[in-house]
Amino acid sequence: MPTSKKQLVKLNKAKKEKAEELAKQAAAGSKEAQKKLKKLEKKIK
């Protein structure tokens, strides 16, 4: 687990970008993407 604030910010940014990508796929009707998006959103919070 990263300890520095800089590393945490970088990880959170990467997670948010992935969430946005999954949201686009989910909007297109992908059930798998919707499941992954829900799990990722829980991790981001």
C-alpha angles and dihedrals in degrees: 000000000000115000105191122087090232092057092048092051090049092050093047091050091052091049091050092050090051090048091053091051091049090048090057091051092046090051087055089058104264109152091191091054091050091055093048091047092054091051092047093049090055090053093049093055 
